Amino acid sequence: MSKWHSGFDPELDDTEWTESWSAVPVAQVAPGEYEGGYRVVQRVIGEAEVFGLPYRLRPPLDCRFLYDPHGYLWMSDTPQERIMMANNARHSWGHVLVGGLGLGLYPQYAACGVLGDAVRFTILERSPVVAAMVEPVLRRTIDLPLEVIVQDVGTYLAVKGVQRYDTVFIDTWESLNATHLPNINRLRDLALLHLAPEGRVLLWGYRWIVRLFEDACRRLLAVTPARRQGWLMERAAPLSPAGQLLVPVEAHFRGQVVTDVEQALRWCREYAMTVNTVEPEEGLA
């Protein structure tokens, strides 16, 4: 059994379909212009893509979209996002450390008592603009002790002696992309050092991200051994983030005709969940 399984379930899939997100009302950030050029746009949507499939909303859903000063869509509270936050909330309890405030969905779900069973929140948000924007909404909505700290969650977790938590939920990567795995794994291993007994670490979209990596490995291993290095050079330059993840896979299976694909993918999955992780004492000051 891998070292983190007592506090982290890599098979927990927050893309599992659930209607529970729609049963819990959430307070939203007011639309408008915010400090530093950030902008929150309100849109009422009747259709949305949810995990790659079209979804019709009846009645239409009032959503928020946060754009950064460059016009990049940074955050939203669309049905897909709400489902993932609701699923993580279902596994949350006790004193919860939140890494990444977002638009405030997860704390509201985790505090509602219907989905989550949180009793206290410590929230880390590295953007002072987001903290100032969302904290007042949570304080009006959540009747639990709540502290918002403007700090990077990785920096916070890399310090010895930080209080232990019953749940650590982290959502600081901007997309569901396998190239984020080394950093996500690093945060996971740091978070495991700060769990209370029976505590758990939850990572937004983790199983989805690992599946994306498995799909890339499946495509690589379907190529004949003699052509794999060339395929990798063409499809994912070895110095790119994607290439750096796949190069060890090509090296491990070099010269092999893969007949048992599922067994090979099990190795790929274990590699994906351990790549570039931090050893228990490494990085702790």
C-alpha positions as CSV (number, residue, x, y, z in Angstrom):
1,M,0.0,0.0,0.0
2,S,1.4,3.4,-0.9
3,K,2.4,5.6,2.0
4,W,-0.5,8.2,1.6
5,H,-3.4,5.8,1.4
6,S,-4.3,6.2,5.1
7,G,-5.0,9.9,4.6
8,F,-5.6,10.2,0.8
9,D,-7.8,8.1,-1.5
10,P,-6.4,8.4,-5.1
11,E,-9.5,6.7,-6.4
12,L,-11.9,9.3,-5.0
13,D,-13.6,10.7,-8.1
14,D,-15.1,14.2,-7.7
15,T,-16.5,14.0,-11.2
16,E,-19.1,11.4,-10.0
17,W,-22.5,12.6,-11.0
18,T,-24.6,14.0,-8.1
19,E,-27.7,16.1,-7.9
20,S,-26.8,17.3,-4.4
21,W,-25.1,20.5,-5.7
22,S,-28.5,21.9,-6.8
23,A,-30.1,21.2,-3.5
24,V,-27.8,23.5,-1.5
25,P,-28.3,27.3,-2.2
26,V,-25.0,29.2,-2.4
27,A,-24.3,32.9,-2.0
28,Q,-22.4,34.5,-4.8
29,V,-19.9,37.3,-5.3
30,A,-21.5,40.5,-6.7
31,P,-20.8,41.2,-10.3
32,G,-18.6,44.2,-11.2
33,E,-15.1,45.6,-11.4
34,Y,-12.7,44.8,-8.6
35,E,-9.3,46.1,-7.5
36,G,-6.4,45.5,-9.9
37,G,-8.5,45.0,-13.0
38,Y,-10.3,41.9,-11.9
39,R,-13.9,41.6,-13.2
40,V,-16.8,39.4,-12.1
41,V,-19.4,38.8,-14.8
42,Q,-22.9,37.5,-14.2
43,R,-24.5,35.1,-16.7
44,V,-27.7,33.1,-16.6
45,I,-27.1,29.9,-18.5
46,G,-29.6,27.4,-19.7
47,E,-27.1,24.9,-21.1
48,A,-23.6,23.8,-20.0
49,E,-21.0,21.2,-20.7
50,V,-20.6,18.9,-17.7
51,F,-17.6,16.5,-17.9
52,G,-17.7,16.6,-21.7
53,L,-21.5,16.1,-22.1
54,P,-24.2,18.7,-22.8
55,Y,-26.4,19.4,-19.9
56,R,-29.7,21.4,-20.0
57,L,-30.5,23.5,-16.9
58,R,-34.2,23.8,-15.9
59,P,-34.6,26.5,-14.5
60,P,-31.5,28.4,-15.9
61,L,-28.7,28.9,-13.5
62,D,-27.3,32.2,-12.3
63,C,-23.5,31.9,-12.6
64,R,-20.4,34.0,-11.9
65,F,-17.3,34.2,-14.1
66,L,-14.1,35.8,-12.7
67,Y,-11.7,37.3,-15.2
68,D,-8.2,38.4,-14.4
69,P,-6.7,41.8,-15.5
70,H,-5.6,40.2,-18.8
71,G,-9.1,39.0,-19.6
72,Y,-8.3,35.3,-18.8
73,L,-11.2,33.4,-17.3
74,W,-9.8,32.4,-13.9
75,M,-12.8,31.0,-12.0
76,S,-16.4,30.2,-12.4
77,D,-19.3,28.5,-10.5
78,T,-20.8,26.5,-13.4
79,P,-22.6,23.2,-12.8
80,Q,-19.4,21.2,-13.4
81,E,-17.5,23.2,-10.8
82,R,-20.4,22.9,-8.4
83,I,-20.6,19.2,-8.7
84,M,-16.9,18.7,-8.1
85,M,-17.1,21.0,-5.0
86,A,-20.1,19.2,-3.7
87,N,-18.4,15.8,-4.1
88,N,-15.4,17.0,-2.1
89,A,-17.6,18.5,0.5
90,R,-19.3,15.1,1.0
91,H,-15.9,13.8,2.3
92,S,-15.1,16.8,4.5
93,W,-15.4,17.0,8.3
94,G,-14.1,18.7,11.4
95,H,-11.5,21.5,11.2
96,V,-11.0,22.1,7.5
97,L,-7.9,23.7,5.9
98,V,-8.8,25.1,2.5
99,G,-6.0,25.8,0.0
100,G,-7.5,28.2,-2.6
101,L,-10.6,30.2,-1.9
102,G,-12.0,30.3,-5.4
103,L,-15.5,31.8,-5.5
104,G,-16.4,30.3,-2.1
105,L,-18.4,27.3,-3.3
106,Y,-16.5,24.6,-1.4
107,P,-16.7,26.1,2.1
108,Q,-20.5,26.7,1.7
109,Y,-21.1,23.1,0.7
110,A,-18.8,21.7,3.4
111,A,-20.5,23.8,6.1
112,C,-24.1,23.0,5.1
113,G,-24.5,19.8,7.2
114,V,-26.3,18.2,4.3
115,L,-23.1,17.5,2.3
116,G,-20.2,18.2,4.5
117,D,-19.7,18.2,8.3
118,A,-17.2,20.9,8.8
119,V,-17.0,22.7,12.2
120,R,-14.3,25.2,11.5
121,F,-12.4,26.7,8.5
122,T,-8.9,28.0,8.0
123,I,-8.7,29.3,4.4
124,L,-5.5,30.1,2.6
125,E,-5.7,32.3,-0.5
126,R,-2.7,33.8,-2.1
127,S,-4.6,36.6,-3.9
128,P,-5.5,39.5,-1.6
129,V,-8.1,40.6,-4.3
130,V,-9.9,37.2,-4.2
131,A,-9.7,37.1,-0.4
132,A,-11.3,40.6,-0.1
133,M,-13.9,39.7,-2.7
134,V,-15.0,36.4,-1.3
135,E,-14.5,36.5,2.5
136,P,-17.4,38.9,3.1
137,V,-19.7,36.5,1.2
138,L,-18.7,33.5,3.4
139,R,-19.0,35.5,6.6
140,R,-22.6,36.3,5.8
141,T,-23.3,32.7,4.8
142,I,-21.4,30.4,7.1
143,D,-22.2,30.4,10.8
144,L,-18.9,28.6,11.8
145,P,-15.5,29.9,13.0
146,L,-13.7,31.0,9.8
147,E,-10.2,32.5,9.3
148,V,-8.9,33.7,5.9
149,I,-5.1,34.0,5.6
150,V,-3.5,35.6,2.5
151,Q,-0.8,33.1,1.9
152,D,0.2,30.4,-0.5
153,V,-0.9,27.0,0.7
154,G,2.4,25.3,-0.2
155,T,4.4,27.9,1.8
156,Y,2.0,27.4,4.7
157,L,2.3,23.6,4.7
158,A,6.1,23.6,4.3
159,V,6.5,24.9,7.9
160,K,6.8,22.5,10.8
161,G,4.5,22.8,13.7
162,V,1.5,24.0,11.7
163,Q,-1.8,22.9,13.3
164,R,-3.2,19.6,12.3
165,Y,-6.5,19.4,10.4
166,D,-9.3,16.8,10.0
167,T,-9.6,17.7,6.3
168,V,-7.3,19.5,3.9
169,F,-8.9,20.5,0.6
170,I,-6.6,22.0,-2.1
171,D,-7.6,23.6,-5.3
172,T,-4.9,25.9,-6.5
173,W,-4.1,24.7,-10.1
174,E,-5.8,26.6,-12.8
175,S,-6.8,23.6,-15.0
176,L,-7.3,19.9,-15.1
177,N,-4.1,19.1,-16.8
178,A,-1.7,16.2,-16.1
179,T,1.3,18.5,-16.3
180,H,0.3,19.9,-12.9
181,L,0.8,16.4,-11.3
182,P,4.3,17.0,-9.8
183,N,3.1,20.2,-8.0
184,I,-0.1,18.6,-6.9
185,N,1.7,15.5,-5.6
186,R,4.1,17.8,-3.7
187,L,1.2,19.7,-2.0
188,R,-0.5,16.4,-1.2
189,D,2.5,15.0,0.6
190,L,3.0,18.2,2.5
191,A,-0.7,18.2,3.5
192,L,-0.4,14.6,4.7
193,L,2.1,15.8,7.3
194,H,-0.5,18.1,8.8
195,L,-3.5,15.7,9.2
196,A,-5.1,14.9,12.5
197,P,-5.8,11.2,13.3
198,E,-8.3,9.9,10.7
199,G,-7.8,13.1,8.7
200,R,-8.0,13.2,4.9
201,V,-6.5,15.1,2.0
202,L,-8.8,16.1,-0.9
203,L,-7.5,17.4,-4.2
204,W,-9.7,19.0,-6.8
205,G,-10.0,16.9,-10.0
206,Y,-7.1,14.5,-9.0
207,R,-8.6,11.3,-10.4
208,W,-9.6,13.1,-13.6
209,I,-6.1,14.4,-14.0
210,V,-4.6,11.0,-13.5
211,R,-7.0,9.5,-16.0
212,L,-5.8,12.1,-18.6
213,F,-2.2,11.0,-18.0
214,E,-3.2,7.3,-18.3
215,D,-4.9,8.2,-21.7
216,A,-1.6,9.8,-22.8
217,C,0.3,6.7,-21.7
218,R,-2.1,4.4,-23.5
219,R,-1.5,6.3,-26.8
220,L,2.3,6.2,-26.3
221,L,2.3,2.4,-25.5
222,A,0.1,1.7,-28.6
223,V,3.0,2.8,-30.8
224,T,5.5,0.1,-31.8
225,P,8.6,0.2,-29.6
226,A,10.9,1.3,-32.4
227,R,8.8,4.3,-33.1
228,R,8.0,5.5,-29.6
229,Q,10.8,7.9,-29.1
230,G,10.0,9.6,-32.4
231,W,6.4,9.7,-31.6
232,L,7.2,11.3,-28.3
233,M,9.4,13.9,-30.0
234,E,6.6,14.8,-32.4
235,R,3.7,14.8,-30.0
236,A,5.2,16.0,-26.7
237,A,8.7,17.6,-26.9
238,P,10.8,16.0,-24.1
239,L,11.6,19.4,-22.6
240,S,7.9,20.4,-22.4
241,P,6.0,19.7,-19.2
242,A,4.0,16.9,-21.0
243,G,7.2,15.4,-22.4
244,Q,9.0,15.4,-19.0
245,L,6.2,13.3,-17.6
246,L,6.1,10.8,-20.5
247,V,9.9,10.4,-21.0
248,P,10.2,8.0,-18.0
249,V,7.2,6.0,-19.3
250,E,8.9,5.5,-22.6
251,A,12.1,4.6,-20.9
252,H,10.4,2.1,-18.6
253,F,8.8,0.2,-21.5
254,R,11.6,0.7,-24.0
255,G,11.8,-2.2,-26.4
256,Q,8.7,-3.9,-25.0
257,V,5.6,-4.8,-26.9
258,V,2.9,-4.1,-24.4
259,T,0.4,-6.9,-24.5
260,D,-1.2,-6.4,-21.1
261,V,-2.3,-2.8,-21.4
262,E,-4.1,-2.7,-18.0
263,Q,-1.1,-4.0,-16.1
264,A,1.1,-1.4,-17.9
265,L,-1.3,1.4,-17.0
266,R,-1.2,0.4,-13.4
267,W,2.5,1.1,-13.4
268,C,1.8,4.4,-15.2
269,R,-0.8,5.3,-12.6
270,E,1.5,4.6,-9.7
271,Y,4.2,6.6,-11.4
272,A,1.8,9.5,-12.0
273,M,0.8,9.6,-8.3
274,T,4.5,9.7,-7.0
275,V,6.3,11.8,-9.6
276,N,8.3,14.7,-8.1
277,T,6.8,14.3,-4.6
278,V,8.4,15.6,-1.5
279,E,9.9,13.3,1.0
280,P,8.5,13.7,4.6
281,E,11.3,16.0,5.9
282,E,12.2,17.6,2.6
283,G,11.2,21.2,2.3
284,L,10.2,21.6,5.9
285,A,11.7,24.6,7.6
